[in-house]
Amino acid sequence: MKVFISDLHLGCGDELEDFILWRKTELPLSKTSRDIQKGLAGIHRVFSHFIDHILDLGEKKGVKPEIVLLGDTFDLLQVLPEERTNPQKIDLIAEVHKSFFDSLARFHEKGGCVNLVAGNHDHDLLHPELSERLRFHLPFINETSSGKPLLYYHDPASGIYAEHGNQYDMLNAFENPANPDEWPLGSELLVNLVNPLERSCPVIDNLGVRESLWYAVRQAPGILSSAHKKEMLLLEAVQEISRENRLKHLAYFLLHRIVPGNRDSILNLLWNLLYANDEILRTAAAPKHILRGILYTFATVGRNPLRIFQEILRDRLKDAARKILRGEKEGIKGTMEKIPQFVIFGHTHKPCMKRVGAGRGYANSGSWKMKAAPKGKLSLKMEQSLDYVLAQWTKKRKWTISVNSWAEMEKYQT
């Protein structure tokens, strides 16, 4: 039995920390020290229960469970000190996330096996200074490779090939994944652009472009004119129209057209930006029938470049998985003795499962991370879940895989 988890993004417990369980339904406006400590305690407790769940599952089936940490387990790009090869990074993570390390140790003591694949956020583990320090804290990790992080995971017996997936992302691909000194453009942007932004706006990397706009507007009431505040009140007027965000946004826009305003209004700026982004998706042959045109507007309003880029990335990973399942080896990190039955990636933070022919399939392990979506009244609703891929040997003497979200998370979100 194998469990694939990716994109945990363990940090050092500061404003950049993402491995936190939030006990609120509203998106936090800041990460205070108290919030972080409570969030860390909550998510460590949940992870401990998750480990117990996997151990119990393995015991019931009479098999040895294996956990594969499929990349971006440690967010070394967001942990100070800034020197890439400073082993103190690992020490800081181990200190803040002692319970996480203890849970993995308990998993190993009870017969479990733990392997770690490097992602783009923890690629620096390829440096011996960091991998050796990680092995000091987790001496049982990657036993088959002497503690060194894997570039990919391949088990011919189960027919599973897995890697993080960043190689199919043009911003985060490495020319030579085995080179510990290489840094892709995405890493440069994160360190030099996203990290400073996240220190002043701690939830920024959990939001898409549209959600970021709404979040920014929510922070603005103190500096808005009375006319702009009047516009913001319109959202309450359309709150009960529909739970569908796109319908709500369209109704909000139409009401704004009726209420006196000015050309520089916030709503006009937001709407024009969303409309301009939507034009990217339009084809030369626009829908001719008016009903089709209305339906098209409802189907596409609210799209943004980041979301389009994310969907393109997800499609690229699916295409890469199909090629691997067909036996094409160009661009992959590993060498395969035979064509795999299953391909598993992470990186996108979006869990998915897709059948590719008889007995073959592609799965994405998603992540364990806070996500936000528009809720109403210019606020954002938080969602957190643990997504993972479970590979099992069935009574029919074959391997199957499934994508799961651990429902036990819900009891801690009160």
PEFENJO-V607009 format. One record per residue. N is the residue number from 0. RES is the residue in one small letter. SS is DSSP state (@ for helix, = for strand, . for the rest). PSI is psi in radians with two decimals (none if undefined). Layout:
N&RES&SS&PSI / N&RES&SS&PSI
This chain:
0&m&.&2.27 / 1&k&=&2.41 / 2&v&=&2.16 / 3&f&=&2.12 / 4&i&=&2.39 / 5&s&.&2.89 / 6&d&.&0.81 / 7&l&.&-0.55 / 8&h&.&0.91 / 9&l&=&2.28 / 10&g&.&-2.65 / 11&c&.&0.40 / 12&g&.&0.33 / 13&d&.&-2.80 / 14&e&.&-0.34 / 15&l&.&-0.03 / 16&e&.&2.28 / 17&d&.&-0.29 / 18&f&.&1.26 / 19&i&.&2.46 / 20&l&.&2.02 / 21&w&.&2.35 / 22&r&.&0.51 / 23&k&.&2.73 / 24&t&.&-0.33 / 25&e&=&2.58 / 26&l&.&2.24 / 27&p&.&2.47 / 28&l&.&-0.29 / 29&s&.&2.88 / 30&k&.&1.65 / 31&t&.&2.85 / 32&s&@&-0.67 / 33&r&@&-0.74 / 34&d&@&-0.77 / 35&i&@&-0.79 / 36&q&@&-0.73 / 37&k&@&-0.73 / 38&g&@&-0.68 / 39&l&@&-0.77 / 40&a&@&-0.70 / 41&g&@&-0.80 / 42&i&@&-0.53 / 43&h&@&-0.68 / 44&r&@&-0.74 / 45&v&@&-0.71 / 46&f&@&-0.67 / 47&s&@&-0.75 / 48&h&@&-0.62 / 49&f&@&-0.75 / 50&i&@&-0.77 / 51&d&@&-0.68 / 52&h&@&-0.78 / 53&i&@&-0.71 / 54&l&@&-0.75 / 55&d&@&-0.71 / 56&l&@&-0.74 / 57&g&@&-0.68 / 58&e&@&-0.71 / 59&k&@&-0.62 / 60&k&@&-0.13 / 61&g&.&0.63 / 62&v&.&2.79 / 63&k&.&2.07 / 64&p&.&2.61 / 65&e&=&2.32 / 66&i&=&2.27 / 67&v&=&1.95 / 68&l&=&1.83 / 69&l&=&0.93 / 70&g&.&2.58 / 71&d&.&0.60 / 72&t&.&-0.75 / 73&f&=&2.26 / 74&d&.&1.33 / 75&l&@&-0.32 / 76&l&@&-0.22 / 77&q&@&0.36 / 78&v&.&2.19 / 79&l&.&2.71 / 80&p&.&2.78 / 81&e&.&-0.36 / 82&e&.&2.17 / 83&r&.&-0.62 / 84&t&.&0.20 / 85&n&.&2.00 / 86&p&.&-0.19 / 87&q&@&-0.43 / 88&k&@&-0.81 / 89&i&@&-0.70 / 90&d&@&-0.72 / 91&l&@&-0.76 / 92&i&@&-0.76 / 93&a&@&-0.60 / 94&e&@&-0.80 / 95&v&@&-0.62 / 96&h&.&0.72 / 97&k&@&-0.69 / 98&s&@&-0.66 / 99&f&@&-0.82 / 100&f&@&-0.69 / 101&d&@&-0.65 / 102&s&@&-0.72 / 103&l&@&-0.67 / 104&a&@&-0.71 / 105&r&@&-0.67 / 106&f&@&-0.75 / 107&h&@&-0.72 / 108&e&@&-0.51 / 109&k&.&0.30 / 110&g&.&0.00 / 111&g&.&2.75 / 112&c&=&2.43 / 113&v&=&2.15 / 114&n&=&2.59 / 115&l&=&2.22 / 116&v&=&2.37 / 117&a&.&2.47 / 118&g&.&-2.90 / 119&n&.&-0.45 / 120&h&.&-0.40 / 121&d&.&0.53 / 122&h&@&-0.46 / 123&d&@&-0.15 / 124&l&@&-0.25 / 125&l&@&-0.35 / 126&h&.&2.27 / 127&p&@&-0.62 / 128&e&@&-0.68 / 129&l&@&-0.74 / 130&s&@&-0.64 / 131&e&@&-0.64 / 132&r&@&-0.63 / 133&l&@&-0.69 / 134&r&@&-0.47 / 135&f&@&-0.71 / 136&h&@&-0.54 / 137&l&.&1.31 / 138&p&.&-0.24 / 139&f&.&-0.03 / 140&i&.&2.47 / 141&n&.&0.96 / 142&e&@&-0.54 / 143&t&@&-0.25 / 144&s&@&0.44 / 145&s&.&0.58 / 146&g&.&-0.11 / 147&k&.&2.46 / 148&p&.&2.54 / 149&l&=&2.58 / 150&l&.&-0.42 / 151&y&.&2.91 / 152&y&=&2.24 / 153&h&=&2.14 / 154&d&=&1.70 / 155&p&.&-0.58 / 156&a&.&-0.67 / 157&s&.&-0.18 / 158&g&.&0.49 / 159&i&=&2.27 / 160&y&=&2.30 / 161&a&=&2.49 / 162&e&.&3.03 / 163&h&.&-0.78 / 164&g&.&-0.11 / 165&n&@&-0.31 / 166&q&@&-0.28 / 167&y&@&0.22 / 168&d&.&2.03 / 169&m&.&-0.47 / 170&l&.&-0.46 / 171&n&.&0.27 / 172&a&.&2.52 / 173&f&.&2.39 / 174&e&.&-0.69 / 175&n&.&1.69 / 176&p&.&-0.41 / 177&a&.&-0.11 / 178&n&.&1.93 / 179&p&.&-0.32 / 180&d&.&-0.14 / 181&e&.&2.54 / 182&w&.&2.13 / 183&p&.&2.96 / 184&l&@&-0.66 / 185&g&@&-0.64 / 186&s&@&-0.70 / 187&e&@&-0.76 / 188&l&@&-0.69 / 189&l&@&-0.83 / 190&v&@&-0.73 / 191&n&@&-0.33 / 192&l&@&-0.95 / 193&v&@&-0.76 / 194&n&@&-0.84 / 195&p&@&-0.63 / 196&l&@&-0.71 / 197&e&@&-0.45 / 198&r&@&-0.55 / 199&s&@&-0.40 / 200&c&.&1.49 / 201&p&.&-0.29 / 202&v&.&0.18 / 203&i&@&-0.59 / 204&d&@&0.09 / 205&n&@&0.05 / 206&l&.&2.58 / 207&g&.&3.13 / 208&v&@&-0.81 / 209&r&@&-0.77 / 210&e&@&-0.61 / 211&s&@&-0.66 / 212&l&@&-0.82 / 213&w&@&-0.67 / 214&y&@&-0.75 / 215&a&@&-0.71 / 216&v&@&-0.62 / 217&r&@&-0.52 / 218&q&.&-0.13 / 219&a&.&-0.22 / 220&p&@&-0.60 / 221&g&@&-0.38 / 222&i&@&0.11 / 223&l&.&2.63 / 224&s&.&2.91 / 225&s&@&-0.58 / 226&a&@&-0.72 / 227&h&@&-0.64 / 228&k&@&-0.59 / 229&k&@&-0.69 / 230&e&@&-0.72 / 231&m&@&-0.50 / 232&l&@&-0.34 / 233&l&@&-0.47 / 234&l&@&-0.60 / 235&e&@&-0.60 / 236&a&@&-0.48 / 237&v&.&0.14 / 238&q&.&-0.65 / 239&e&.&0.04 / 240&i&.&-0.83 / 241&s&.&2.62 / 242&r&.&-0.19 / 243&e&.&2.04 / 244&n&@&-0.67 / 245&r&@&-0.72 / 246&l&@&-0.70 / 247&k&@&-0.77 / 248&h&@&-0.68 / 249&l&@&-0.76 / 250&a&@&-0.68 / 251&y&@&-0.76 / 252&f&@&-0.77 / 253&l&@&-0.71 / 254&l&@&-0.63 / 255&h&@&-0.57 / 256&r&@&-0.50 / 257&i&@&-0.64 / 258&v&.&2.35 / 259&p&.&2.37 / 260&g&.&-2.84 / 261&n&.&2.91 / 262&r&.&-0.36 / 263&d&.&0.27 / 264&s&.&2.66 / 265&i&@&-0.73 / 266&l&@&-0.68 / 267&n&@&-0.76 / 268&l&@&-0.79 / 269&l&@&-0.83 / 270&w&@&-0.76 / 271&n&@&-0.63 / 272&l&@&-0.80 / 273&l&@&-0.69 / 274&y&@&-0.74 / 275&a&@&-0.70 / 276&n&@&-0.64 / 277&d&@&-0.52 / 278&e&@&-0.45 / 279&i&.&-0.60 / 280&l&.&-0.22 / 281&r&.&2.45 / 282&t&.&2.97 / 283&a&.&-0.59 / 284&a&.&1.58 / 285&a&.&2.64 / 286&p&.&2.29 / 287&k&.&-0.67 / 288&h&.&2.35 / 289&i&@&-0.64 / 290&l&@&-0.74 / 291&r&@&-0.65 / 292&g&@&-0.73 / 293&i&@&-0.81 / 294&l&@&-0.65 / 295&y&@&-0.72 / 296&t&@&-0.80 / 297&f&@&-0.58 / 298&a&@&-0.40 / 299&t&@&-0.21 / 300&v&.&2.45 / 301&g&.&0.00 / 302&r&.&2.74 / 303&n&.&2.80 / 304&p&@&-0.68 / 305&l&@&-0.75 / 306&r&@&-0.68 / 307&i&@&-0.75 / 308&f&@&-0.71 / 309&q&@&-0.69 / 310&e&@&-0.65 / 311&i&@&-0.74 / 312&l&@&-0.76 / 313&r&@&-0.67 / 314&d&@&-0.65 / 315&r&@&-0.71 / 316&l&@&-0.67 / 317&k&@&-0.74 / 318&d&@&-0.72 / 319&a&@&-0.72 / 320&a&@&-0.72 / 321&r&@&-0.72 / 322&k&@&-0.74 / 323&i&@&-0.71 / 324&l&@&-0.32 / 325&r&.&-0.06 / 326&g&.&0.08 / 327&e&.&2.28 / 328&k&.&-0.04 / 329&e&.&2.22 / 330&g&.&-0.19 / 331&i&.&2.79 / 332&k&.&-0.59 / 333&g&.&3.01 / 334&t&.&2.39 / 335&m&.&2.30 / 336&e&.&-0.59 / 337&k&.&2.85 / 338&i&.&2.23 / 339&p&.&2.83 / 340&q&.&-0.53 / 341&f&=&2.47 / 342&v&=&2.33 / 343&i&=&2.24 / 344&f&=&2.93 / 345&g&.&-2.29 / 346&h&.&-0.73 / 347&t&.&-0.29 / 348&h&.&0.19 / 349&k&.&1.95 / 350&p&.&2.50 / 351&c&=&2.83 / 352&m&=&2.23 / 353&k&=&2.21 / 354&r&=&2.33 / 355&v&.&1.48 / 356&g&.&3.08 / 357&a&.&2.13 / 358&g&.&0.23 / 359&r&.&2.63 / 360&g&=&2.85 / 361&y&=&2.41 / 362&a&=&2.58 / 363&n&=&2.31 / 364&s&.&-0.06 / 365&g&.&-2.40 / 366&s&.&3.09 / 367&w&=&1.55 / 368&k&.&2.70 / 369&m&.&2.34 / 370&k&=&2.66 / 371&a&=&2.59 / 372&a&=&2.62 / 373&p&=&2.40 / 374&k&=&-0.57 / 375&g&=&2.75 / 376&k&.&0.64 / 377&l&.&0.61 / 378&s&=&2.96 / 379&l&=&2.35 / 380&k&=&2.38 / 381&m&=&2.56 / 382&e&=&2.36 / 383&q&.&2.39 / 384&s&.&2.74 / 385&l&=&1.99 / 386&d&=&2.44 / 387&y&=&2.78 / 388&v&=&2.31 / 389&l&=&2.14 / 390&a&=&2.23 / 391&q&=&2.64 / 392&w&=&2.07 / 393&t&.&2.98 / 394&k&.&-0.36 / 395&k&.&0.21 / 396&r&.&0.90 / 397&k&.&2.75 / 398&w&=&2.43 / 399&t&=&2.70 / 400&i&=&2.65 / 401&s&=&2.68 / 402&v&=&2.28 / 403&n&=&2.69 / 404&s&=&2.11 / 405&w&.&1.93 / 406&a&@&-0.36 / 407&e&@&-0.32 / 408&m&@&-0.60 / 409&e&@&-0.62 / 410&k&@&-0.31 / 411&y&@&-0.02 / 412&q&.&0.90 / 413&t&.&none
